[in-house]
Amino acid sequence: MANPRIAAFASLANKNVAPVRVIEGQKTRLARTSHAIAYDEIHDEIVIPNPFAEAILVYRGGASGDEPPIRVIQGPHTMLEDNDELALDLKNDEIVVPLRHQILFFPRNANGDVAPKRVIGGLKTKLDMGRGIAVDPVNNILVVGNSRPRGLLVFNLSDQGDVVPRAIISGPNTGIYSTQGFTANPARKEVFCSIEARGSQETRELGNSFVGVWNYTDSGDVPPKAIIKGKDTLLIAPRGVILNPPLKEVYVIDKMQNALFAFRWPEIF
């Protein structure tokens, strides 16, 4: 988010429409530069990171206005640092948080200065400046973006400690330069990744950024099996992707366009 606010829109909203509800104000403890938001449909809660406060904030699903979080994970025992992304694992009741060189797992209902219940990290993991994460508890899969080498690291969701990735997707054929927001499709064992192109804003405007789809079993220099790319997509700097299987739609948020795009893509469902 570029502004410290959470805006909720009608599911079929289109063009320049006002949000139906906004969470913002000093009591919310929100900050800009949070690059993820997760909704817990089981417990009706909204979960969002605050990297400046090194915190994870949890709100009521129906929160509105200057409403404080109902829980905050924050403090020296949390190990949180530059935590601007997260994902929810509702099967195992965990909040999963990627850092620069580690992935932290917290109990979903954690509150206060709580240590992570387990950590993935170490030299064998190859984690370096991670960005973007997706979890699939159905197939025991975790995918995280990586800067060096540029690509995707695939782990078992149940992994712990200094473990070797089960797969690394990296190389010129992948087209991966800067990974951003991810989501998983457990039914097809696929991960969807928003990829921001190399270069200046003018270069990115040529339609080089994209959303790519890979199988969990892919490894090495593998191109995406499906892609949203091109000038007609209007994508410049995609920062997140999420699926809506009932409507067979893919939603992509774009930083430079300051917009949320909905693509109908029945083939991938």
N, C-alpha and C positions, 0 to 999 in steps of 0.2 A: 504494500500500500504506500502511496506517495503522501497521503495525509493520515493523521491518527484518527481513523474512523472506520467503522464497519457499516456498509450499506447493504440493505436487503431489498431485492427487486422482485416483482411478480415473475413467476416462472416463464410466462409467455411475453414478458416485456420486450419492446422493440424500439429502436431509435432513441431520441433524446427524451427519456422519461424520468420522472423523479422516483427516488427510492420510496418504498412503502414504510420503511423503518430505518433509523440510523442510530448506531451506538457511538457516542463521542462525548468528550468532556474530560475534565481533570480526574474525576472519580474513576473513570474507566481504566486509567493507567496505561492506555494505548500509546504507542509511539510509531513514527513512520519507519520505513525500511523493514517491515515484517513481510516476508515473502511466502507466507502460507496461512491458510485458515482451514480448520477441519470441523465438521459437524458430526456430533454423536447422536444418531437418530434413535438409539436405544434409550439413552438417558436424557435426551433433549438438551444437549449442551453444546456450546461453541468454544473451541479451543484455538488459541492463537499465541505465537511467540512474541516476546518483546526483547529484541537483542540488546538494546541500550541498557535496559534494567537487568539483563541476564535472567529473564523470568519467563514462565509459561502462565498465561492467563486463561481462566475458565469462566464462561458466562452462562447464565440461563439461556436456553434456546429462544425464549421470547423477550430477551433483554432489549431495552430501548432507551435512548437518551443518555444522560450522564449517570449510568448505572455501574456500580463497582462490580468487579469479578466476584464470583462465589468461592473461588479457590485460586491461590497463587503459589506456584512452585518457584522458590527463590532463596538464595543463600549460598554460602561457601561449600556446603556439603553436596549441593546439586551438581557441581562440576560444569554448570552452564556457562558458555562463553561464545559470543558471536552466534547465538542460536536464533537464526532468522527463519528456520523451516521446521516442520514436524509432520508426523502422520499418526493416525490412530489405528490400533489393532484391537478391535472390539471383541474378537474371539478370545484373545488372551488378556484382555482388560489392561492394555498398556498404551502409553504415549511414547512414540519413538522419535528421537531428536538427533539429527545429524549435526556434528560439529566439524571443525577443520580436519581433524585426524581421528575422530572417534564417533561412535553412534551410541547414544544413551537410551536406556529403557526405564521408564518410570511407571509405577502403578497408576492406572487411570484416575483414581480418586486421591492421589497424593496431594498434600497441602503443606506449605511451609518449606523449611530448609531440610529437604528430604534427599538422601543419597540415591542415585540410580540403583535399581535392583540388579542390573547387569550392564556390561559394556562390551562393545566390539571395538577393538583398537589394537594397534601394534604394527611392526614392520611388515609382517606377512600379509596384512589386510590390503596393503597398497593404497590406503585411504590418504588422500592429499588434496586439501581444499575442496571437500565435498560440497556439491550443490545439487539439490533435487533428490527426493526420496519417495518411494512407493512401497507399500507393504501388502502382501497377499497371504493372510493367515490360512486360507483354504488350502493353498499349495505350499505353505511354509517357505515363502519367498520374500526377500528384501532386495530392492534395487536402489542403488545410490549413484548419483553422478560424481565424476571425478575430474580434477583438473590436470593432474600429472600422474599417469598418462591421461589425456583427454578421452573420456568414454564413460562406460557404465560398468559398475561392479555389482555382481549378483552374489548374494549370500543366502544361506538358510536363515529364515527369520528366527529360528531358535539358537543360532550361533552365539558364542560368547568368547571373549578374550581375543588373543592374537591368532586369528584363523585365516586361512587362505581362501580367497573368493572361489566359489564354485564355477564362475565364468567371468571373463573380462571381455567386453565388447569395445574395441578401440581400433582406430586406423583410418586412413583417408577415405575408404569406401563407406564408412559409417556416416560421414558428413558432420560428425559431432565437433563443434568448436566450444561452445559454452552451454552447458546443460542448465535447465531451469526447473519448472515444476513438472512433476510426474504423477501418473496414476496407473493403476493395474486393472486388468480385465481378467479375473480369476477363471471365468468360464472358458476362455480361449487361451489362457496361460500366456498373456501378452502384457507388455509394459508400453505405455504411451509417454513420450518425452517431448517437451517443448525445447527446441534448440535455437539459441540466438546466434546469428551469423557473425563472422569475423568482420572487423573494420569499423569505419565511421558510420554515422547516422545515414549519410548519403548512400553508402554502399548497402547498408541494410535495407534501405527503401526499395532496392531492386528486386526484392522478393526472395532473398537467399535464406532467411530464417524459415523454420518449418516445425511441424509436429511429425515425429517419426514413431513407427511401431516396430518393436522387436519381440521375438519369442524368448521365453525364459531360458530355453536351451541353446540360444545363439551364443557363439563364442568366437573371438578374434575379429578380423576386419570384415564385418558383415554389414551390408547396406540394410536400411530399414525395409521391411516387407510391404509397408504401405506408408503413404506420406501425404500431408497437407502442405503444399508449397506453391509459390508463384505470386505474381503481382496481384492477381485477381482475389487472392485470399485476404489482402490488406494487412497481412502480418508483417511487422517490422521488428519488434522485440517481444516475442511471446514469453510470458513468465509463469504460466500455469495452465494445466489442462485437466479436465474432468469429464466423465462419461455420464450420459443419461440413457441407459439401455431401453427403457420403455418407449422413448421417443426416437431412439436410434440417432441421437445427436451427440456431438462432441463440442464442449465449451472451452474456449481459449481466451485468456485475458492477455492484453498487450500493453506493455508499459508506455511505449511511444505514442500509441494511438489513444491511450487513456480510455480503453473500450473493452467490452466483453463481446466476443464473437461466438455465434452458434452455427456449427456446420452440421448439416444432415449427411450421415455417412452410413447408410444401412448395410453396406457390404462388410464392414468390420464387426458387425454384431451377429 
